[in-house]
Amino acid sequence: MSVFMTKNSPGLRTSPVKRGYWVVRRILGEMVPPPPPNVPDLPEDESQLGDLSLRELLARHRDDKSCAGCHDRFDSIGLAFEGFGPIGERRDRDLGNRPVETFADFPGGVQGTGLAGLREYLVKHRQEEFVDNFCRKFLAYALGRTLLLSDESLIDTMKIRLQENDYRFSSLVETIITSPQFLTKRGSQTMTREL
């Protein structure tokens, strides 16, 4: 977890934008366009933010309608991680000695606090997206290739089997290894051994 926190921080401050974007893009599989080239950078040092907290600076940024379309999708998710500093250490105050708030208004009008609130939001409101993205990534890994349109029916079967089996990982593995795509992988070398 510290690696995630550190990688998605610029050094002397946290980055709810980077942390939230990572969750939305990598965990939920949501496509978010890249930022425009003229976006101003926030100060690199949390102690140099001035009178406003990072949360307040992000809220000001979202006031611009051209920015809000994307930032409304991930800023609040990143704010749930604010209880962890730039290198993943737990904290109650930021580097500017302001109290840290982990309360967030998640997309869809759902509210939560910290990681527990984020986890509850993801399970109750975004589980379908998570399962779909997980199935796609795991299947691509198992097949050793990018997915094709012809893989869609297998992905649907994987999601159905997971649900039928209380989301047990073993049902996912079994569905993949018994699929025609896995059993007839291209480019794999078959080794036979004479007995």
VENKASUL-V36378 format. One record per residue. N is the residue number from 1. RES is the residue in one letter. SS is DSSP state (H for helix, E for strand, C for the rest). PSI is psi in radians with two decimals (* if undefined). D_LAST is the distance of its C-alpha to the last C-alpha in Angstrom with 1 decimal. Layout:
# VENKASUL-V36378
n,res,ss,psi,d_last
N,RES,SS,PSI,D_LAST
N,RES,SS,PSI,D_LAST
This chain:
# VENKASUL-V36378
n,res,ss,psi,d_last
1,M,C,-0.63,48.4
2,S,H,-0.61,50.6
3,V,H,-0.77,48.5
4,F,H,-0.80,49.3
5,M,H,-0.77,53.0
6,T,H,-0.76,53.3
7,K,H,-0.56,51.5
8,N,C,0.67,53.8
9,S,C,2.51,57.0
10,P,C,0.03,59.1
11,G,C,-1.33,59.8
12,L,E,0.33,63.1
13,R,C,2.89,62.9
14,T,C,3.00,60.5
15,S,C,1.57,59.7
16,P,H,-0.53,59.6
17,V,H,-0.90,59.2
18,K,H,-0.72,56.0
19,R,H,-0.79,54.6
20,G,H,-0.72,55.5
21,Y,H,-0.75,54.2
22,W,H,-0.80,50.8
23,V,H,-0.84,50.5
24,V,H,-0.72,51.7
25,R,H,-0.88,49.5
26,R,H,-0.59,46.2
27,I,H,-0.71,46.2
28,L,C,-0.22,48.0
29,G,C,0.35,47.0
30,E,C,2.38,50.7
31,M,C,2.12,51.7
32,V,C,2.24,54.8
33,P,C,2.71,56.5
34,P,C,2.74,57.1
35,P,C,2.69,60.6
36,P,C,2.77,63.4
37,P,C,-0.31,64.2
38,N,C,0.36,67.6
39,V,C,2.19,66.6
40,P,C,2.51,68.4
41,D,C,2.56,66.5
42,L,C,2.74,67.2
43,P,C,2.49,68.3
44,E,C,-0.40,65.4
45,D,E,2.14,67.0
46,E,H,-0.53,67.5
47,S,H,-0.19,70.7
48,Q,H,0.30,72.2
49,L,C,-0.26,72.0
50,G,C,-2.53,75.7
51,D,C,-0.37,77.2
52,L,C,2.53,74.4
53,S,C,2.91,71.1
54,L,H,-0.69,67.9
55,R,H,-0.77,67.8
56,E,H,-0.64,71.3
57,L,H,-0.71,70.4
58,L,H,-0.67,67.5
59,A,H,-0.70,69.8
60,R,H,-0.72,72.2
61,H,H,-0.70,69.5
62,R,H,-0.23,68.5
63,D,C,-0.45,72.2
64,D,C,2.04,71.6
65,K,H,-0.56,70.4
66,S,H,-0.39,68.2
67,C,H,-0.59,66.3
68,A,H,-0.59,66.3
69,G,H,-0.70,64.0
70,C,H,-0.81,61.0
71,H,H,-0.49,62.1
72,D,H,-0.36,62.8
73,R,H,-0.43,59.1
74,F,H,-0.32,57.9
75,D,H,-0.80,60.8
76,S,H,-0.60,61.2
77,I,H,-0.71,57.5
78,G,H,-0.59,57.9
79,L,H,-0.43,61.0
80,A,C,-0.36,59.1
81,F,C,0.05,57.5
82,E,C,-0.26,60.9
83,G,C,0.01,60.6
84,F,E,2.24,58.2
85,G,C,-3.00,59.7
86,P,C,-0.48,58.5
87,I,C,0.30,55.8
88,G,C,0.04,54.9
89,E,C,2.49,57.4
90,R,E,2.52,59.1
91,R,C,2.67,62.7
92,D,C,-0.33,65.8
93,R,E,2.56,67.8
94,D,C,-3.12,66.9
95,L,C,-0.21,67.7
96,G,C,0.17,71.2
97,N,C,0.42,71.8
98,R,C,2.57,71.9
99,P,E,2.47,70.3
100,V,C,2.32,66.9
101,E,C,2.25,66.6
102,T,C,0.17,63.2
103,F,E,2.46,64.7
104,A,E,2.53,63.5
105,D,E,1.71,64.4
106,F,E,2.81,60.9
107,P,C,2.45,60.7
108,G,C,0.10,61.9
109,G,C,0.25,64.7
110,V,E,2.40,62.5
111,Q,E,2.61,63.6
112,G,E,2.93,61.7
113,T,E,2.22,61.8
114,G,H,-2.84,59.3
115,L,H,-0.64,55.5
116,A,H,-0.74,56.0
117,G,H,-0.68,58.1
118,L,H,-0.79,55.6
119,R,H,-0.79,52.7
120,E,H,-0.73,54.8
121,Y,H,-0.82,55.8
122,L,H,-0.72,52.2
123,V,H,-0.78,51.0
124,K,H,-0.52,54.0
125,H,H,-0.27,54.7
126,R,C,0.26,51.8
127,Q,H,-0.70,48.7
128,E,H,-0.73,47.8
129,E,H,-0.73,47.9
130,F,H,-0.84,45.8
131,V,H,-0.77,43.1
132,D,H,-0.83,43.1
133,N,H,-0.73,42.9
134,F,H,-0.78,40.2
135,C,H,-0.76,38.0
136,R,H,-0.80,38.5
137,K,H,-0.73,37.7
138,F,H,-0.69,34.6
139,L,H,-0.76,33.3
140,A,H,-0.70,34.0
141,Y,H,-0.80,32.2
142,A,H,-0.63,29.1
143,L,H,-0.29,29.0
144,G,C,0.54,29.8
145,R,C,2.94,32.7
146,T,C,2.73,36.3
147,L,C,2.65,36.9
148,L,C,2.89,37.9
149,L,H,-0.59,40.4
150,S,H,-0.19,37.6
151,D,H,-0.17,36.3
152,E,H,-0.70,39.5
153,S,H,-0.62,38.5
154,L,H,-0.70,35.5
155,I,H,-0.75,37.8
156,D,H,-0.74,40.2
157,T,H,-0.72,37.4
158,M,H,-0.78,36.5
159,K,H,-0.70,40.1
160,I,H,-0.80,40.6
161,R,H,-0.68,37.5
162,L,H,-0.82,38.7
163,Q,H,-0.75,42.2
164,E,H,-0.48,41.0
165,N,C,0.56,38.9
166,D,C,0.66,41.7
167,Y,C,0.64,40.3
168,R,C,2.28,37.2
169,F,H,-0.63,34.9
170,S,H,-0.59,31.8
171,S,H,-0.57,33.0
172,L,H,-0.81,33.2
173,V,H,-0.81,29.7
174,E,H,-0.74,28.4
175,T,H,-0.70,30.6
176,I,H,-0.86,29.2
177,I,H,-0.24,25.5
178,T,C,0.06,25.8
179,S,C,2.63,28.0
180,P,H,-0.61,27.3
181,Q,H,-0.70,28.5
182,F,H,-0.72,25.8
183,L,H,-0.35,22.9
184,T,C,0.72,23.9
185,K,C,2.37,25.1
186,R,C,2.57,26.1
187,G,C,-0.07,25.0
188,S,C,2.45,21.9
189,Q,C,2.15,19.0
190,T,C,2.20,15.8
191,M,C,2.20,12.8
192,T,C,2.62,9.4
193,R,C,2.23,6.3
194,E,C,2.35,3.7
195,L,C,*,0.0
